Amino acid sequence: MPKVSLDMPMEILDDLKLHVGDDRKFVSVADAIRTACRKMLDQLDEIDARHGRGLD
């Protein structure tokens, strides 16, 4: 799996870490970011479909 590096404001990372760990929604920060990206891409696909734009 390719690795990606990014800069993120500390307040966003701190908020994200509240949802990571045992008995929380995500097992790691990387898992949380992957899930967020997938959800955003799904939402963008839905918006494109409503506007008659498709992926060619």
mmCIF entry with sequence, helices, sheets and N, C-alpha, C, O atoms, coordinates in Angstrom:
data_MODEL
# 
_entry.id   MODEL 
# 
_entity.id                         1 
_entity.type                       polymer 
_entity.pdbx_number_of_molecules   1 
# 
_entity_poly.entity_id                      1 
_entity_poly.type                           'polypeptide(L)' 
_entity_poly.nstd_linkage                   no 
_entity_poly.nstd_monomer                   no 
_entity_poly.pdbx_seq_one_letter_code       MPKVSLDMPMEILDDLKLHVGDDRKFVSVADAIRTACRKMLDQLDEIDARHGRGLD 
_entity_poly.pdbx_seq_one_letter_code_can   MPKVSLDMPMEILDDLKLHVGDDRKFVSVADAIRTACRKMLDQLDEIDARHGRGLD 
_entity_poly.pdbx_strand_id                 A 
# 
loop_
_entity_poly_seq.entity_id 
_entity_poly_seq.num 
_entity_poly_seq.mon_id 
_entity_poly_seq.hetero 
1 1  MET n 
1 2  PRO n 
1 3  LYS n 
1 4  VAL n 
1 5  SER n 
1 6  LEU n 
1 7  ASP n 
1 8  MET n 
1 9  PRO n 
1 10 MET n 
1 11 GLU n 
1 12 ILE n 
1 13 LEU n 
1 14 ASP n 
1 15 ASP n 
1 16 LEU n 
1 17 LYS n 
1 18 LEU n 
1 19 HIS n 
1 20 VAL n 
1 21 GLY n 
1 22 ASP n 
1 23 ASP n 
1 24 ARG n 
1 25 LYS n 
1 26 PHE n 
1 27 VAL n 
1 28 SER n 
1 29 VAL n 
1 30 ALA n 
1 31 ASP n 
1 32 ALA n 
1 33 ILE n 
1 34 ARG n 
1 35 THR n 
1 36 ALA n 
1 37 CYS n 
1 38 ARG n 
1 39 LYS n 
1 40 MET n 
1 41 LEU n 
1 42 ASP n 
1 43 GLN n 
1 44 LEU n 
1 45 ASP n 
1 46 GLU n 
1 47 ILE n 
1 48 ASP n 
1 49 ALA n 
1 50 ARG n 
1 51 HIS n 
1 52 GLY n 
1 53 ARG n 
1 54 GLY n 
1 55 LEU n 
1 56 ASP n 
# 
_struct_asym.id          A 
_struct_asym.entity_id   1 
# 
loop_
_struct_conf.conf_type_id 
_struct_conf.id 
_struct_conf.pdbx_PDB_helix_id 
_struct_conf.beg_label_comp_id 
_struct_conf.beg_label_asym_id 
_struct_conf.beg_label_seq_id 
_struct_conf.pdbx_beg_PDB_ins_code 
_struct_conf.end_label_comp_id 
_struct_conf.end_label_asym_id 
_struct_conf.end_label_seq_id 
_struct_conf.pdbx_end_PDB_ins_code 
_struct_conf.beg_auth_comp_id 
_struct_conf.beg_auth_asym_id 
_struct_conf.beg_auth_seq_id 
_struct_conf.end_auth_comp_id 
_struct_conf.end_auth_asym_id 
_struct_conf.end_auth_seq_id 
_struct_conf.pdbx_PDB_helix_class 
_struct_conf.details 
_struct_conf.pdbx_PDB_helix_length 
HELX_P HELX_P1 AA1 MET A 10 ? LYS A 17 ? MET A 10 LYS A 17 1 ? 8  
HELX_P HELX_P2 AA2 VAL A 29 ? ARG A 50 ? VAL A 29 ARG A 50 1 ? 22 
# 
_struct_conf_type.id          HELX_P 
_struct_conf_type.criteria    ? 
_struct_conf_type.reference   ? 
# 
loop_
_atom_site.group_PDB 
_atom_site.id 
_atom_site.type_symbol 
_atom_site.label_atom_id 
_atom_site.label_alt_id 
_atom_site.label_comp_id 
_atom_site.label_asym_id 
_atom_site.label_entity_id 
_atom_site.label_seq_id 
_atom_site.pdbx_PDB_ins_code 
_atom_site.Cartn_x 
_atom_site.Cartn_y 
_atom_site.Cartn_z 
_atom_site.occupancy 
_atom_site.B_iso_or_equiv 
_atom_site.pdbx_formal_charge 
_atom_site.auth_seq_id 
_atom_site.auth_comp_id 
_atom_site.auth_asym_id 
_atom_site.auth_atom_id 
_atom_site.pdbx_PDB_model_num 
ATOM 1   N N  . MET A 1 1  ? 0.859   -1.175 0.000   1.00 0.00 ? 1  MET A N  1 
ATOM 2   C CA . MET A 1 1  ? 0.000   0.000  0.000   1.00 0.00 ? 1  MET A CA 1 
ATOM 3   C C  . MET A 1 1  ? 0.902   1.233  0.000   1.00 0.00 ? 1  MET A C  1 
ATOM 4   O O  . MET A 1 1  ? 1.840   1.317  0.793   1.00 0.00 ? 1  MET A O  1 
ATOM 5   N N  . PRO A 1 2  ? 0.621   2.191  -0.889  1.00 0.00 ? 2  PRO A N  1 
ATOM 6   C CA . PRO A 1 2  ? 1.437   3.408  -0.918  1.00 0.00 ? 2  PRO A CA 1 
ATOM 7   C C  . PRO A 1 2  ? 1.300   4.206  0.372   1.00 0.00 ? 2  PRO A C  1 
ATOM 8   O O  . PRO A 1 2  ? 0.265   4.163  1.037   1.00 0.00 ? 2  PRO A O  1 
ATOM 9   N N  . LYS A 1 3  ? 2.339   4.921  0.709   1.00 0.00 ? 3  LYS A N  1 
ATOM 10  C CA . LYS A 1 3  ? 2.310   5.799  1.881   1.00 0.00 ? 3  LYS A CA 1 
ATOM 11  C C  . LYS A 1 3  ? 2.128   7.233  1.415   1.00 0.00 ? 3  LYS A C  1 
ATOM 12  O O  . LYS A 1 3  ? 2.658   7.632  0.377   1.00 0.00 ? 3  LYS A O  1 
ATOM 13  N N  . VAL A 1 4  ? 1.382   7.998  2.181   1.00 0.00 ? 4  VAL A N  1 
ATOM 14  C CA . VAL A 1 4  ? 1.111   9.399  1.869   1.00 0.00 ? 4  VAL A CA 1 
ATOM 15  C C  . VAL A 1 4  ? 1.494   10.225 3.089   1.00 0.00 ? 4  VAL A C  1 
ATOM 16  O O  . VAL A 1 4  ? 1.195   9.847  4.222   1.00 0.00 ? 4  VAL A O  1 
ATOM 17  N N  . SER A 1 5  ? 2.143   11.331 2.860   1.00 0.00 ? 5  SER A N  1 
ATOM 18  C CA . SER A 1 5  ? 2.515   12.240 3.936   1.00 0.00 ? 5  SER A CA 1 
ATOM 19  C C  . SER A 1 5  ? 1.716   13.525 3.771   1.00 0.00 ? 5  SER A C  1 
ATOM 20  O O  . SER A 1 5  ? 1.511   13.995 2.652   1.00 0.00 ? 5  SER A O  1 
ATOM 21  N N  . LEU A 1 6  ? 1.266   14.095 4.891   1.00 0.00 ? 6  LEU A N  1 
ATOM 22  C CA . LEU A 1 6  ? 0.512   15.342 4.800   1.00 0.00 ? 6  LEU A CA 1 
ATOM 23  C C  . LEU A 1 6  ? 0.724   16.177 6.046   1.00 0.00 ? 6  LEU A C  1 
ATOM 24  O O  . LEU A 1 6  ? 1.101   15.678 7.107   1.00 0.00 ? 6  LEU A O  1 
ATOM 25  N N  . ASP A 1 7  ? 0.471   17.452 5.882   1.00 0.00 ? 7  ASP A N  1 
ATOM 26  C CA . ASP A 1 7  ? 0.495   18.371 7.017   1.00 0.00 ? 7  ASP A CA 1 
ATOM 27  C C  . ASP A 1 7  ? -0.942  18.580 7.465   1.00 0.00 ? 7  ASP A C  1 
ATOM 28  O O  . ASP A 1 7  ? -1.847  18.710 6.640   1.00 0.00 ? 7  ASP A O  1 
ATOM 29  N N  . MET A 1 8  ? -1.145  18.613 8.780   1.00 0.00 ? 8  MET A N  1 
ATOM 30  C CA . MET A 1 8  ? -2.485  18.748 9.332   1.00 0.00 ? 8  MET A CA 1 
ATOM 31  C C  . MET A 1 8  ? -2.400  19.628 10.568  1.00 0.00 ? 8  MET A C  1 
ATOM 32  O O  . MET A 1 8  ? -1.499  19.452 11.387  1.00 0.00 ? 8  MET A O  1 
ATOM 33  N N  . PRO A 1 9  ? -3.320  20.569 10.716  1.00 0.00 ? 9  PRO A N  1 
ATOM 34  C CA . PRO A 1 9  ? -3.317  21.381 11.930  1.00 0.00 ? 9  PRO A CA 1 
ATOM 35  C C  . PRO A 1 9  ? -3.466  20.493 13.181  1.00 0.00 ? 9  PRO A C  1 
ATOM 36  O O  . PRO A 1 9  ? -4.220  19.520 13.175  1.00 0.00 ? 9  PRO A O  1 
ATOM 37  N N  . MET A 1 10 ? -2.754  20.837 14.220  1.00 0.00 ? 10 MET A N  1 
ATOM 38  C CA . MET A 1 10 ? -2.747  20.037 15.448  1.00 0.00 ? 10 MET A CA 1 
ATOM 39  C C  . MET A 1 10 ? -4.144  19.870 16.032  1.00 0.00 ? 10 MET A C  1 
ATOM 40  O O  . MET A 1 10 ? -4.465  18.810 16.570  1.00 0.00 ? 10 MET A O  1 
ATOM 41  N N  . GLU A 1 11 ? -4.987  20.915 15.933  1.00 0.00 ? 11 GLU A N  1 
ATOM 42  C CA . GLU A 1 11 ? -6.332  20.789 16.518  1.00 0.00 ? 11 GLU A CA 1 
ATOM 43  C C  . GLU A 1 11 ? -7.163  19.724 15.812  1.00 0.00 ? 11 GLU A C  1 
ATOM 44  O O  . GLU A 1 11 ? -7.984  19.060 16.444  1.00 0.00 ? 11 GLU A O  1 
ATOM 45  N N  . ILE A 1 12 ? -6.956  19.556 14.497  1.00 0.00 ? 12 ILE A N  1 
ATOM 46  C CA . ILE A 1 12 ? -7.680  18.498 13.783  1.00 0.00 ? 12 ILE A CA 1 
ATOM 47  C C  . ILE A 1 12 ? -7.149  17.138 14.212  1.00 0.00 ? 12 ILE A C  1 
ATOM 48  O O  . ILE A 1 12 ? -7.930  16.220 14.464  1.00 0.00 ? 12 ILE A O  1 
ATOM 49  N N  . LEU A 1 13 ? -5.828  16.998 14.297  1.00 0.00 ? 13 LEU A N  1 
ATOM 50  C CA . LEU A 1 13 ? -5.241  15.732 14.726  1.00 0.00 ? 13 LEU A CA 1 
ATOM 51  C C  . LEU A 1 13 ? -5.671  15.386 16.147  1.00 0.00 ? 13 LEU A C  1 
ATOM 52  O O  . LEU A 1 13 ? -5.984  14.230 16.433  1.00 0.00 ? 13 LEU A O  1 
ATOM 53  N N  . ASP A 1 14 ? -5.688  16.362 17.030  1.00 0.00 ? 14 ASP A N  1 
ATOM 54  C CA . ASP A 1 14 ? -6.130  16.113 18.409  1.00 0.00 ? 14 ASP A CA 1 
ATOM 55  C C  . ASP A 1 14 ? -7.584  15.626 18.439  1.00 0.00 ? 14 ASP A C  1 
ATOM 56  O O  . ASP A 1 14 ? -7.911  14.678 19.153  1.00 0.00 ? 14 ASP A O  1 
ATOM 57  N N  . ASP A 1 15 ? -8.453  16.284 17.658  1.00 0.00 ? 15 ASP A N  1 
ATOM 58  C CA . ASP A 1 15 ? -9.857  15.856 17.594  1.00 0.00 ? 15 ASP A CA 1 
ATOM 59  C C  . ASP A 1 15 ? -9.963  14.449 17.040  1.00 0.00 ? 15 ASP A C  1 
ATOM 60  O O  . ASP A 1 15 ? -10.735 13.634 17.543  1.00 0.00 ? 15 ASP A O  1 
ATOM 61  N N  . LEU A 1 16 ? -9.184  14.161 15.998  1.00 0.00 ? 16 LEU A N  1 
ATOM 62  C CA . LEU A 1 16 ? -9.214  12.845 15.375  1.00 0.00 ? 16 LEU A CA 1 
ATOM 63  C C  . LEU A 1 16 ? -8.802  11.761 16.357  1.00 0.00 ? 16 LEU A C  1 
ATOM 64  O O  . LEU A 1 16 ? -9.411  10.692 16.407  1.00 0.00 ? 16 LEU A O  1 
ATOM 65  N N  . LYS A 1 17 ? -7.766  12.039 17.134  1.00 0.00 ? 17 LYS A N  1 
ATOM 66  C CA . LYS A 1 17 ? -7.254  11.048 18.089  1.00 0.00 ? 17 LYS A CA 1 
ATOM 67  C C  . LYS A 1 17 ? -8.263  10.700 19.179  1.00 0.00 ? 17 LYS A C  1 
ATOM 68  O O  . LYS A 1 17 ? -8.137  9.656  19.818  1.00 0.00 ? 17 LYS A O  1 
ATOM 69  N N  . LEU A 1 18 ? -9.257  11.550 19.402  1.00 0.00 ? 18 LEU A N  1 
ATOM 70  C CA . LEU A 1 18 ? -10.299 11.240 20.384  1.00 0.00 ? 18 LEU A CA 1 
ATOM 71  C C  . LEU A 1 18 ? -11.137 10.043 19.945  1.00 0.00 ? 18 LEU A C  1 
ATOM 72  O O  . LEU A 1 18 ? -11.816 9.421  20.762  1.00 0.00 ? 18 LEU A O  1 
ATOM 73  N N  . HIS A 1 19 ? -11.088 9.723  18.654  1.00 0.00 ? 19 HIS A N  1 
ATOM 74  C CA . HIS A 1 19 ? -11.899 8.637  18.097  1.00 0.00 ? 19 HIS A CA 1 
ATOM 75  C C  . HIS A 1 19 ? -11.069 7.398  17.777  1.00 0.00 ? 19 HIS A C  1 
ATOM 76  O O  . HIS A 1 19 ? -11.579 6.450  17.180  1.00 0.00 ? 19 HIS A O  1 
ATOM 77  N N  . VAL A 1 20 ? -9.790  7.396  18.169  1.00 0.00 ? 20 VAL A N  1 
ATOM 78  C CA . VAL A 1 20 ? -8.869  6.310  17.845  1.00 0.00 ? 20 VAL A CA 1 
ATOM 79  C C  . VAL A 1 20 ? -8.456  5.579  19.115  1.00 0.00 ? 20 VAL A C  1 
ATOM 80  O O  . VAL A 1 20 ? -8.143  6.195  20.133  1.00 0.00 ? 20 VAL A O  1 
ATOM 81  N N  . GLY A 1 21 ? -8.463  4.247  19.031  1.00 0.00 ? 21 GLY A N  1 
ATOM 82  C CA . GLY A 1 21 ? -7.980  3.448  20.154  1.00 0.00 ? 21 GLY A CA 1 
ATOM 83  C C  . GLY A 1 21 ? -8.951  2.340  20.512  1.00 0.00 ? 21 GLY A C  1 
ATOM 84  O O  . GLY A 1 21 ? -9.989  2.164  19.874  1.00 0.00 ? 21 GLY A O  1 
ATOM 85  N N  . ASP A 1 22 ? -8.591  1.605  21.538  1.00 0.00 ? 22 ASP A N  1 
ATOM 86  C CA . ASP A 1 22 ? -9.438  0.506  22.005  1.00 0.00 ? 22 ASP A CA 1 
ATOM 87  C C  . ASP A 1 22 ? -10.828 1.019  22.348  1.00 0.00 ? 22 ASP A C  1 
ATOM 88  O O  . ASP A 1 22 ? -10.980 2.066  22.977  1.00 0.00 ? 22 ASP A O  1 
ATOM 89  N N  . ASP A 1 23 ? -11.824 0.276  21.933  1.00 0.00 ? 23 ASP A N  1 
ATOM 90  C CA . ASP A 1 23 ? -13.233 0.603  22.205  1.00 0.00 ? 23 ASP A CA 1 
ATOM 91  C C  . ASP A 1 23 ? -13.664 1.923  21.569  1.00 0.00 ? 23 ASP A C  1 
ATOM 92  O O  . ASP A 1 23 ? -14.628 2.542  22.020  1.00 0.00 ? 23 ASP A O  1 
ATOM 93  N N  . ARG A 1 24 ? -12.967 2.352  20.537  1.00 0.00 ? 24 ARG A N  1 
ATOM 94  C CA . ARG A 1 24 ? -13.366 3.556  19.802  1.00 0.00 ? 24 ARG A CA 1 
ATOM 95  C C  . ARG A 1 24 ? -13.622 3.171  18.360  1.00 0.00 ? 24 ARG A C  1 
ATOM 96  O O  . ARG A 1 24 ? -13.468 2.007  17.989  1.00 0.00 ? 24 ARG A O  1 
ATOM 97  N N  . LYS A 1 25 ? -14.005 4.120  17.558  1.00 0.00 ? 25 LYS A N  1 
ATOM 98  C CA . LYS A 1 25 ? -14.427 3.826  16.192  1.00 0.00 ? 25 LYS A CA 1 
ATOM 99  C C  . LYS A 1 25 ? -13.285 3.366  15.289  1.00 0.00 ? 25 LYS A C  1 
ATOM 100 O O  . LYS A 1 25 ? -13.498 2.503  14.438  1.00 0.00 ? 25 LYS A O  1 
ATOM 101 N N  . PHE A 1 26 ? -12.084 3.914  15.448  1.00 0.00 ? 26 PHE A N  1 
ATOM 102 C CA . PHE A 1 26 ? -10.969 3.606  14.557  1.00 0.00 ? 26 PHE A CA 1 
ATOM 103 C C  . PHE A 1 26 ? -9.818  2.973  15.320  1.00 0.00 ? 26 PHE A C  1 
ATOM 104 O O  . PHE A 1 26 ? -9.583  3.289  16.486  1.00 0.00 ? 26 PHE A O  1 
ATOM 105 N N  . VAL A 1 27 ? -9.098  2.071  14.648  1.00 0.00 ? 27 VAL A N  1 
ATOM 106 C CA . VAL A 1 27 ? -7.974  1.398  15.295  1.00 0.00 ? 27 VAL A CA 1 
ATOM 107 C C  . VAL A 1 27 ? -6.698  2.217  15.216  1.00 0.00 ? 27 VAL A C  1 
ATOM 108 O O  . VAL A 1 27 ? -5.772  2.008  15.999  1.00 0.00 ? 27 VAL A O  1 
ATOM 109 N N  . SER A 1 28 ? -6.648  3.155  14.266  1.00 0.00 ? 28 SER A N  1 
ATOM 110 C CA . SER A 1 28 ? -5.458  3.991  14.116  1.00 0.00 ? 28 SER A CA 1 
ATOM 111 C C  . SER A 1 28 ? -5.841  5.304  13.436  1.00 0.00 ? 28 SER A C  1 
ATOM 112 O O  . SER A 1 28 ? -6.923  5.431  12.862  1.00 0.00 ? 28 SER A O  1 
ATOM 113 N N  . VAL A 1 29 ? -4.937  6.273  13.513  1.00 0.00 ? 29 VAL A N  1 
ATOM 114 C CA . VAL A 1 29 ? -5.162  7.544  12.821  1.00 0.00 ? 29 VAL A CA 1 
ATOM 115 C C  . VAL A 1 29 ? -5.238  7.288  11.316  1.00 0.00 ? 29 VAL A C  1 
ATOM 116 O O  . VAL A 1 29 ? -6.072  7.875  10.626  1.00 0.00 ? 29 VAL A O  1 
ATOM 117 N N  . ALA A 1 30 ? -4.370  6.412  10.808  1.00 0.00 ? 30 ALA A N  1 
ATOM 118 C CA . ALA A 1 30 ? -4.387  6.090  9.380   1.00 0.00 ? 30 ALA A CA 1 
ATOM 119 C C  . ALA A 1 30 ? -5.737  5.515  8.970   1.00 0.00 ? 30 ALA A C  1 
ATOM 120 O O  . ALA A 1 30 ? -6.268  5.873  7.919   1.00 0.00 ? 30 ALA A O  1 
ATOM 121 N N  . ASP A 1 31 ? -6.297  4.630  9.785   1.00 0.00 ? 31 ASP A N  1 
ATOM 122 C CA . ASP A 1 31 ? -7.614  4.051  9.504   1.00 0.00 ? 31 ASP A CA 1 
ATOM 123 C C  . ASP A 1 31 ? -8.682  5.142  9.464   1.00 0.00 ? 31 ASP A C  1 
ATOM 124 O O  . ASP A 1 31 ? -9.561  5.117  8.602   1.00 0.00 ? 31 ASP A O  1 
ATOM 125 N N  . ALA A 1 32 ? -8.611  6.083  10.376  1.00 0.00 ? 32 ALA A N  1 
ATOM 126 C CA . ALA A 1 32 ? -9.583  7.181  10.414  1.00 0.00 ? 32 ALA A CA 1 
ATOM 127 C C  . ALA A 1 32 ? -9.472  8.057  9.165   1.00 0.00 ? 32 ALA A C  1 
ATOM 128 O O  . ALA A 1 32 ? -10.488 8.460  8.599   1.00 0.00 ? 32 ALA A O  1 
ATOM 129 N N  . ILE A 1 33 ? -8.262  8.350  8.741   1.00 0.00 ? 33 ILE A N  1 
ATOM 130 C CA . ILE A 1 33 ? -8.066  9.184  7.551   1.00 0.00 ? 33 ILE A CA 1 
ATOM 131 C C  . ILE A 1 33 ? -8.534  8.451  6.304   1.00 0.00 ? 33 ILE A C  1 
ATOM 132 O O  . ILE A 1 33 ? -9.199  9.047  5.457   1.00 0.00 ? 33 ILE A O  1 
ATOM 133 N N  . ARG A 1 34 ? -8.198  7.159  6.169   1.00 0.00 ? 34 ARG A N  1 
ATOM 134 C CA . ARG A 1 34 ? -8.677  6.369  5.018   1.00 0.00 ? 34 ARG A CA 1 
ATOM 135 C C  . ARG A 1 34 ? -10.190 6.359  4.961   1.00 0.00 ? 34 ARG A C  1 
ATOM 136 O O  . ARG A 1 34 ? -10.775 6.543  3.894   1.00 0.00 ? 34 ARG A O  1 
ATOM 137 N N  . THR A 1 35 ? -10.831 6.145  6.103   1.00 0.00 ? 35 THR A N  1 
ATOM 138 C CA . THR A 1 35 ? -12.295 6.098  6.155   1.00 0.00 ? 35 THR A CA 1 
ATOM 139 C C  . THR A 1 35 ? -12.889 7.446  5.770   1.00 0.00 ? 35 THR A C  1 
ATOM 140 O O  . THR A 1 35 ? -13.869 7.502  5.028   1.00 0.00 ? 35 THR A O  1 
ATOM 141 N N  . ALA A 1 36 ? -12.310 8.522  6.264   1.00 0.00 ? 36 ALA A N  1 
ATOM 142 C CA . ALA A 1 36 ? -12.801 9.861  5.932   1.00 0.00 ? 36 ALA A CA 1 
ATOM 143 C C  . ALA A 1 36 ? -12.665 10.138 4.434   1.00 0.00 ? 36 ALA A C  1 
ATOM 144 O O  . ALA A 1 36 ? -13.564 10.712 3.820   1.00 0.00 ? 36 ALA A O  1 
ATOM 145 N N  . CYS A 1 37 ? -11.538 9.728  3.851   1.00 0.00 ? 37 CYS A N  1 
ATOM 146 C CA . CYS A 1 37 ? -11.343 9.937  2.408   1.00 0.00 ? 37 CYS A CA 1 
ATOM 147 C C  . CYS A 1 37 ? -12.354 9.144  1.601   1.00 0.00 ? 37 CYS A C  1 
ATOM 148 O O  . CYS A 1 37 ? -12.915 9.661  0.634   1.00 0.00 ? 37 CYS A O  1 
ATOM 149 N N  . ARG A 1 38 ? -12.596 7.891  1.985   1.00 0.00 ? 38 ARG A N  1 
ATOM 150 C CA . ARG A 1 38 ? -13.591 7.078  1.276   1.00 0.00 ? 38 ARG A CA 1 
ATOM 151 C C  . ARG A 1 38 ? -14.975 7.718  1.348   1.00 0.00 ? 38 ARG A C  1 
ATOM 152 O O  . ARG A 1 38 ? -15.692 7.776  0.349   1.00 0.00 ? 38 ARG A O  1 
ATOM 153 N N  . LYS A 1 39 ? -15.345 8.197  2.534   1.00 0.00 ? 39 LYS A N  1 
ATOM 154 C CA . LYS A 1 39 ? -16.658 8.824  2.702   1.00 0.00 ? 39 LYS A CA 1 
ATOM 155 C C  . LYS A 1 39 ? -16.767 10.093 1.863   1.00 0.00 ? 39 LYS A C  1 
ATOM 156 O O  . LYS A 1 39 ? -17.797 10.333 1.232   1.00 0.00 ? 39 LYS A O  1 
ATOM 157 N N  . MET A 1 40 ? -15.710 10.907 1.853   1.00 0.00 ? 40 MET A N  1 
ATOM 158 C CA . MET A 1 40 ? -15.730 12.129 1.062   1.00 0.00 ? 40 MET A CA 1 
ATOM 159 C C  . MET A 1 40 ? -15.854 11.804 -0.423  1.00 0.00 ? 40 MET A C  1 
ATOM 160 O O  . MET A 1 40 ? -16.608 12.468 -1.134  1.00 0.00 ? 40 MET A O  1 
ATOM 161 N N  . LEU A 1 41 ? -15.131 10.797 -0.902  1.00 0.00 ? 41 LEU A N  1 
ATOM 162 C CA . LEU A 1 41 ? -15.207 10.424 -2.311  1.00 0.00 ? 41 LEU A CA 1 
ATOM 163 C C  . LEU A 1 41 ? -16.599 9.905  -2.670  1.00 0.00 ? 41 LEU A C  1 
ATOM 164 O O  . LEU A 1 41 ? -17.111 10.203 -3.749  1.00 0.00 ? 41 LEU A O  1 
ATOM 165 N N  . ASP A 1 42 ? -17.213 9.135  -1.777  1.00 0.00 ? 42 ASP A N  1 
ATOM 166 C CA . ASP A 1 42 ? -18.590 8.679  -2.007  1.00 0.00 ? 42 ASP A CA 1 
ATOM 167 C C  . ASP A 1 42 ? -19.540 9.872  -2.106  1.00 0.00 ? 42 ASP A C  1 
ATOM 168 O O  . ASP A 1 42 ? -20.413 9.903  -2.972  1.00 0.00 ? 42 ASP A O  1 
ATOM 169 N N  . GLN A 1 43 ? -19.370 10.846 -1.224  1.00 0.00 ? 43 GLN A N  1 
ATOM 170 C CA . GLN A 1 43 ? -20.226 12.034 -1.252  1.00 0.00 ? 43 GLN A CA 1 
ATOM 171 C C  . GLN A 1 43 ? -20.022 12.827 -2.545  1.00 0.00 ? 43 GLN A C  1 
ATOM 172 O O  . GLN A 1 43 ? -20.988 13.317 -3.130  1.00 0.00 ? 43 GLN A O  1 
ATOM 173 N N  . LEU A 1 44 ? -18.780 12.953 -2.988  1.00 0.00 ? 44 LEU A N  1 
ATOM 174 C CA . LEU A 1 44 ? -18.506 13.662 -4.238  1.00 0.00 ? 44 LEU A CA 1 
ATOM 175 C C  . LEU A 1 44 ? -19.119 12.928 -5.432  1.00 0.00 ? 44 LEU A C  1 
ATOM 176 O O  . LEU A 1 44 ? -19.633 13.561 -6.355  1.00 0.00 ? 44 LEU A O  1 
ATOM 177 N N  . ASP A 1 45 ? -19.065 11.586 -5.413  1.00 0.00 ? 45 ASP A N  1 
ATOM 178 C CA . ASP A 1 45 ? -19.698 10.797 -6.474  1.00 0.00 ? 45 ASP A CA 1 
ATOM 179 C C  . ASP A 1 45 ? -21.200 11.042 -6.511  1.00 0.00 ? 45 ASP A C  1 
ATOM 180 O O  . ASP A 1 45 ? -21.787 11.173 -7.585  1.00 0.00 ? 45 ASP A O  1 
ATOM 181 N N  . GLU A 1 46 ? -21.827 11.106 -5.327  1.00 0.00 ? 46 GLU A N  1 
ATOM 182 C CA . GLU A 1 46 ? -23.269 11.367 -5.258  1.00 0.00 ? 46 GLU A CA 1 
ATOM 183 C C  . GLU A 1 46 ? -23.601 12.754 -5.799  1.00 0.00 ? 46 GLU A C  1 
ATOM 184 O O  . GLU A 1 46 ? -24.578 12.917 -6.531  1.00 0.00 ? 46 GLU A O  1 
ATOM 185 N N  . ILE A 1 47 ? -22.807 13.737 -5.450  1.00 0.00 ? 47 ILE A N  1 
ATOM 186 C CA . ILE A 1 47 ? -23.023 15.106 -5.946  1.00 0.00 ? 47 ILE A CA 1 
ATOM 187 C C  . ILE A 1 47 ? -22.873 15.135 -7.463  1.00 0.00 ? 47 ILE A C  1 
ATOM 188 O O  . ILE A 1 47 ? -23.700 15.726 -8.157  1.00 0.00 ? 47 ILE A O  1 
ATOM 189 N N  . ASP A 1 48 ? -21.823 14.500 -7.980  1.00 0.00 ? 48 ASP A N  1 
ATOM 190 C CA . ASP A 1 48 ? -21.621 14.452 -9.425  1.00 0.00 ? 48 ASP A CA 1 
ATOM 191 C C  . ASP A 1 48 ? -22.799 13.779 -10.123 1.00 0.00 ? 48 ASP A C  1 
ATOM 192 O O  . ASP A 1 48 ? -23.255 14.248 -11.166 1.00 0.00 ? 48 ASP A O  1 
ATOM 193 N N  . ALA A 1 49 ? -23.291 12.683 -9.552  1.00 0.00 ? 49 ALA A N  1 
ATOM 194 C CA . ALA A 1 49 ? -24.425 11.971 -10.153 1.00 0.00 ? 49 ALA A CA 1 
ATOM 195 C C  . ALA A 1 49 ? -25.665 12.861 -10.190 1.00 0.00 ? 49 ALA A C  1 
ATOM 196 O O  . ALA A 1 49 ? -26.397 12.848 -11.180 1.00 0.00 ? 49 ALA A O  1 
ATOM 197 N N  . ARG A 1 50 ? -25.912 13.624 -9.142  1.00 0.00 ? 50 ARG A N  1 
ATOM 198 C CA . ARG A 1 50 ? -27.081 14.509 -9.115  1.00 0.00 ? 50 ARG A CA 1 
ATOM 199 C C  . ARG A 1 50 ? -26.968 15.604 -10.161 1.00 0.00 ? 50 ARG A C  1 
ATOM 200 O O  . ARG A 1 50 ? -27.979 16.108 -10.648 1.00 0.00 ? 50 ARG A O  1 
ATOM 201 N N  . HIS A 1 51 ? -25.745 15.973 -10.507 1.00 0.00 ? 51 HIS A N  1 
ATOM 202 C CA . HIS A 1 51 ? -25.522 17.034 -11.486 1.00 0.00 ? 51 HIS A CA 1 
ATOM 203 C C  . HIS A 1 51 ? -25.252 16.487 -12.882 1.00 0.00 ? 51 HIS A C  1 
ATOM 204 O O  . HIS A 1 51 ? -24.866 17.231 -13.784 1.00 0.00 ? 51 HIS A O  1 
ATOM 205 N N  . GLY A 1 52 ? -25.456 15.191 -13.054 1.00 0.00 ? 52 GLY A N  1 
ATOM 206 C CA . GLY A 1 52 ? -25.279 14.582 -14.361 1.00 0.00 ? 52 GLY A CA 1 
ATOM 207 C C  . GLY A 1 52 ? -23.844 14.446 -14.803 1.00 0.00 ? 52 GLY A C  1 
ATOM 208 O O  . GLY A 1 52 ? -23.568 14.283 -15.992 1.00 0.00 ? 52 GLY A O  1 
ATOM 209 N N  . ARG A 1 53 ? -22.929 14.511 -13.859 1.00 0.00 ? 53 ARG A N  1 
ATOM 210 C CA . ARG A 1 53 ? -21.510 14.337 -14.188 1.00 0.00 ? 53 ARG A CA 1 
ATOM 211 C C  . ARG A 1 53 ? -21.097 12.932 -13.818 1.00 0.00 ? 53 ARG A C  1 
ATOM 212 O O  . ARG A 1 53 ? -21.385 12.460 -12.718 1.00 0.00 ? 53 ARG A O  1 
ATOM 213 N N  . GLY A 1 54 ? -20.436 12.278 -14.716 1.00 0.00 ? 54 GLY A N  1 
ATOM 214 C CA . GLY A 1 54 ? -19.951 10.940 -14.427 1.00 0.00 ? 54 GLY A CA 1 
ATOM 215 C C  . GLY A 1 54 ? -18.460 10.848 -14.594 1.00 0.00 ? 54 GLY A C  1 
ATOM 216 O O  . GLY A 1 54 ? -17.826 11.750 -15.141 1.00 0.00 ? 54 GLY A O  1 
ATOM 217 N N  . LEU A 1 55 ? -17.905 9.765  -14.126 1.00 0.00 ? 55 LEU A N  1 
ATOM 218 C CA . LEU A 1 55 ? -16.486 9.536  -14.314 1.00 0.00 ? 55 LEU A CA 1 
ATOM 219 C C  . LEU A 1 55 ? -16.291 8.869  -15.659 1.00 0.00 ? 55 LEU A C  1 
ATOM 220 O O  . LEU A 1 55 ? -16.891 7.830  -15.930 1.00 0.00 ? 55 LEU A O  1 
ATOM 221 N N  . ASP A 1 56 ? -15.470 9.446  -16.492 1.00 0.00 ? 56 ASP A N  1 
ATOM 222 C CA . ASP A 1 56 ? -15.209 8.872  -17.814 1.00 0.00 ? 56 ASP A CA 1 
ATOM 223 C C  . ASP A 1 56 ? -13.832 8.284  -17.885 1.00 0.00 ? 56 ASP A C  1 
ATOM 224 O O  . ASP A 1 56 ? -13.439 7.756  -18.926 1.00 0.00 ? 56 ASP A O  1 
# 
